[in-house]
Amino acid sequence: MPSITVIKTFCRELIAKQSAVRETEPDLVMDDPEKVAAYTSAGREDGVMAPVYLFHCAQICEIIKPGETVLDLGCGPATQLAMVARLNPETHFIGMDLSNEMLDKARDYVAQQNLSNIEFRQGDITQLTTFSDASIDAVMSTVVLHHLPDLDALEKTFTEIKRVLKPGGGLYLVDFGHLKSEKSIQDFAYQYVDRQAELFTLDYLYSLRAAFWPHDFSSLYQKHLSLFGEFYKTFVMPYMMVVKSPARRKPDSALKQQLDTLKLSMPKYHQTDLKDLMIFFKLGGLKSKYLN
Ligand SMILES: C[S@@+](CC[C@H](N)C(=O)[O-])C[C@H]1O[C@@H](n2cnc3c(N)ncnc32)[C@H](O)[C@@H]1O
């Protein structure tokens, strides 16, 4: 059963008129050491974002194959990337971020886990100049695009993704979607205030305010990326939006078992959050092959 906050937000968003406004992130690139530390600890696999990471990890696993090169745009401290890379040891990953502070955290994390299938590059996701045309098998990006200042930057990023991806390549982009009411945004941001650092709560609030409107995001997706995949959003409350290519790997029962183990090792409250996310995405048309 979804939490009271989720149920109330659902009802509010169902009837609300668009009143909130998009406000760009105060830190477009995350390089303030204290904020990076708060984001990193909330994001590590036992943190408040654990269910979100597991959901997207399972989705990303569907669109990549062993032997491929996968580019992660805005990898941050590499929590999501390391989780995917551990489950896909025969895939090579390139994590890109503009923030050296984030990349330092990412390098330490990957070294602690002895992962040898990830390399990092500092760079701007709106200009993938170090990658040639059709050179990448799959592109992933998790909760990054709202950091872009405006729709021009989003369009540049989508154009670059289209340019570097091989024909038939895999794609998984997920980001926050803008909710219609500021009250919904506040309720989501403060829902787990007792489980996380204050700086993380503020970061989440600013992220939800900086999210692109689903109609803007989906029109740019239509223009540039529709050949690669479908657009989805969580049902009624579009707090998350996804562009995902059709599954590209063969059904993999060993992978499913590993993901199940990760799910069952989470505390019950995280399992409940994961279930909610799965329900709202499923109602929006996005199913998960590897989690149930
Ligand atoms: C909220 S974090 C997400 C990190 C990671 N993908 C995750 O799922 O935890 C957003 C990241 O995007 C990076 N970023 C923002 N704008 C960027 C840009 N134009 N090019 C590259 N990285 C950027 C920030 O520095 C930050 O590390």
The ligand as an SDF file (V2000), in Angstrom:
LIG
                    3D

 27 29  0  0  0  0  0  0  0  0999 V2000
   22.0970   14.2400   -9.1860 C   0  0  0  0  0  0  0  0  0  0  0  0
   23.6690   13.7580   -9.7490 S   0  0  0  0  0  0  0  0  0  0  0  0
   23.3280   12.1620  -10.4500 C   0  0  0  0  0  0  0  0  0  0  0  0
   24.5070   11.2370  -10.3730 C   0  0  0  0  0  0  0  0  0  0  0  0
   24.2880    9.8020  -10.7950 C   0  0  0  0  0  0  0  0  0  0  0  0
   23.9010    9.6690  -12.1770 N   0  0  0  0  0  0  0  0  0  0  0  0
   23.2780    9.1170   -9.9110 C   0  0  0  0  0  0  0  0  0  0  0  0
   22.3280    8.5230  -10.4240 O   0  0  0  0  0  0  0  0  0  0  0  0
   23.4570    9.1420   -8.6940 O   0  0  0  0  0  0  0  0  0  0  0  0
   23.8490   14.7610  -11.1890 C   0  0  0  0  0  0  0  0  0  0  0  0
   25.2610   14.7720  -11.7430 C   0  0  0  0  0  0  0  0  0  0  0  0
   25.2650   15.3940  -13.0330 O   0  0  0  0  0  0  0  0  0  0  0  0
   26.4540   16.1550  -13.1500 C   0  0  0  0  0  0  0  0  0  0  0  0
   26.2700   17.1650  -14.2100 N   0  0  0  0  0  0  0  0  0  0  0  0
   25.4440   18.2250  -14.2220 C   0  0  0  0  0  0  0  0  0  0  0  0
   25.5220   18.8880  -15.3940 N   0  0  0  0  0  0  0  0  0  0  0  0
   26.4320   18.2180  -16.1440 C   0  0  0  0  0  0  0  0  0  0  0  0
   26.9460   18.4110  -17.4600 C   0  0  0  0  0  0  0  0  0  0  0  0
   26.5310   19.4030  -18.2430 N   0  0  0  0  0  0  0  0  0  0  0  0
   27.8680   17.5340  -17.9250 N   0  0  0  0  0  0  0  0  0  0  0  0
   28.3040   16.5110  -17.1360 C   0  0  0  0  0  0  0  0  0  0  0  0
   27.8430   16.2850  -15.8800 N   0  0  0  0  0  0  0  0  0  0  0  0
   26.9230   17.1250  -15.3980 C   0  0  0  0  0  0  0  0  0  0  0  0
   26.6420   16.7340  -11.7500 C   0  0  0  0  0  0  0  0  0  0  0  0
   27.9720   17.1700  -11.5260 O   0  0  0  0  0  0  0  0  0  0  0  0
   26.2520   15.5330  -10.8760 C   0  0  0  0  0  0  0  0  0  0  0  0
   27.3510   14.7080  -10.5990 O   0  0  0  0  0  0  0  0  0  0  0  0
  1  2  1  0
  2  3  1  0
  2 10  1  0
  3  4  1  0
  4  5  1  0
  5  6  1  0
  5  7  1  0
  7  8  2  0
  7  9  1  0
 10 11  1  0
 11 12  1  0
 11 26  1  0
 12 13  1  0
 13 14  1  0
 13 24  1  0
 14 15  1  0
 14 23  1  0
 15 16  2  0
 16 17  1  0
 17 18  1  0
 17 23  2  0
 18 19  1  0
 18 20  2  0
 20 21  1  0
 21 22  2  0
 22 23  1  0
 24 25  1  0
 24 26  1  0
 26 27  1  0
M  CHG  2   2   1   9  -1
M  END
$$$$
